[in-house]
Amino acid sequence: MHEFLSQLMVFWSPAELNANITIFLNLGGALVLGCIVGYERSYHGRAAGMRTYGLVCMASAALVVLVGYPEFWFGGKILTPSAADPTRVMQGVVTGIGFLGAGVIMKEGFSISGLTTAASIWASSAIGILVGVGFYAAAILLSLLSAACMVLVHRLEIWLPTQSAIAITMHFRKGYQPKEAVIDTMAKERGYMMMKRTLAINASENGQEWRFIAVAANKHVAMSICELSLEMEKVEGVESFQLAHAKS
């Protein structure tokens, strides 16, 4: 029993803890920098926001920084002598988890979901690798930072000014000729900007169908999707319509 405790305490020695503290600083800094980059995407209504960028940046830092401390892996000693290169194993794990994460990303029309889930799955692989090489304290911190990123950063995104996006599909009655300038003006009057590069027009014998994304100039001023649906019923020439948030 004493020998087992001695083996376990090696992972919590002063030298190991000093290495973990350095990793702490790298993880915290990477999370902050990733969130800063992600805020720009979140502000412009993109699907990948602060949480996704923060998790990916932090997990990437964890995978890279641990390679710089091979002398502290496995408590500072190789428990089972082997010629295998642990970094090759890490590479295989990260690649495999990447394919798993891609499987949870769903796209429906202009809406994309699952990006944060995919990033969190990838971050969990980094946590497992940290545990595997014996950086227990760093693994605990990465777990806490990942959970905080998914919960608290989401609240921060809601509080910060952002440009929320709505995917709009408009079916015009047969024979009606809609004008882009008129639709653009109507969107601006309701607090939105029509993203003209996203405009897709489908013409059939039943009339034209327009699909595009409208971005709110200020989410606190622009109409909600429910209010916008009531306004859409008043638009001349519109036979039916569909509204949906362009990201999740």
Secondary structure, 3 states (H helix, E strand, C coil): CHHHHHHHHHHHCHHHHHHHHHHHHHHHHHHHHHHHHHHHHHHCCCCCCHHHHHHHHHHHHHHHHHHHCHHHHHHHCCCCCCCCCHHHHHHHHHHHHHHHHHCCCEEECCEEECHHHHHHHHHHHHHHHHHHHCCHHHHHHHHHHHHHHHHHHHHHHHHCCCCCEEEEEEEECCCCCCCHHHHHHHHHHCCEEEEEEEEEEEEECCEEEEEEEEEECCCCCCCCHHHHHHHHCCCCCEEEEEEEECCC
